[in-house]
Amino acid sequence: MKTLCDIYRSPREEEMYLYVDKREGTVRVPEKLLELFGTPKHLMTMVLTPDKQLARAGADKVLSEIRERGYYLQMPPARDHEMRAIAVQNSKLQR
């Protein structure tokens, strides 16, 4: 299954992206999420197929989320200092 997707970046959070079906746009994205995300800045339009290679998520997962929810939100990667703070709090992680 192919889907023509619009990808938007957040003006508020670096490396946060919103994937939506081009035909629907952001209509199905919850208003509260859009408030937190900020005014979406169009980054690109692409044809997304299940076998497409994406940097941080499986294309099949992105397509599934778009079908079910109307969008896929790609969060920024965890930063090193945040991961260290989590590791300190979690006794099961090796140090």
C-alpha positions in Angstrom: 0.0 0.0 0.0 1.4 3.4 -1.0 0.4 6.6 0.8 1.3 10.1 -0.2 2.5 11.8 3.1 3.1 15.3 4.1 5.8 15.7 6.8 5.9 18.7 9.1 8.5 19.8 11.6 7.7 21.4 14.9 8.8 25.0 15.3 9.0 24.4 19.1 10.9 21.1 19.4 13.9 20.3 17.4 13.7 16.9 15.6 10.0 16.4 16.2 8.0 15.6 13.0 4.4 14.9 12.2 3.5 12.6 9.3 0.0 12.8 7.8 -1.8 11.6 4.7 -1.6 14.4 2.2 -5.3 14.0 1.3 -6.4 14.6 4.9 -3.8 17.0 6.1 -3.9 17.7 9.8 -7.7 17.4 10.1 -7.5 14.2 12.3 -4.6 15.5 14.5 -6.0 16.4 18.0 -6.1 20.1 18.7 -4.2 19.7 21.9 -1.3 18.0 20.1 -1.2 20.8 17.5 -1.0 23.3 20.3 1.9 21.6 21.9 3.6 20.9 18.5 3.2 24.5 17.3 2.2 25.7 13.9 3.4 22.8 11.6 6.1 23.8 9.1 5.8 21.8 5.9 9.1 20.0 5.4 8.3 17.6 2.4 5.9 15.4 0.7 6.9 11.8 0.0 5.4 8.5 -1.2 5.5 6.1 1.8 5.5 2.3 1.2 5.9 -0.4 3.9 9.4 -1.2 2.6 10.6 2.4 2.6 13.7 3.0 4.8 13.1 5.8 7.4 15.7 7.0 9.9 13.9 6.4 13.2 10.7 4.4 12.6 9.6 1.5 10.5 7.5 2.7 7.5 4.9 0.0 8.3 4.5 1.4 11.8 4.1 5.0 10.4 1.6 3.9 7.8 -0.4 1.9 10.4 -0.5 5.0 12.8 -1.6 7.3 9.9 -4.4 4.8 9.0 -5.6 4.3 12.5 -5.1 7.8 14.1 -4.7 10.1 11.2 -1.0 11.0 12.0 2.3 9.7 13.2 4.3 11.8 15.6 8.1 11.2 15.5 9.6 12.3 18.8 13.2 13.7 19.1 15.9 11.2 20.1 16.6 11.1 23.9 19.6 13.2 24.7 22.6 11.7 26.6 22.1 13.6 29.8 18.4 12.5 29.9 19.4 8.9 29.5 22.0 9.2 32.2 19.4 10.6 34.6 17.1 7.7 33.7 19.9 5.1 34.3 20.6 6.6 37.7 17.0 6.1 38.7 16.8 2.5 37.3 18.6 0.0 39.4 18.3 -2.7 36.7 20.4 -0.9 34.1 24.1 -1.6 34.1 26.3 1.3 35.0 
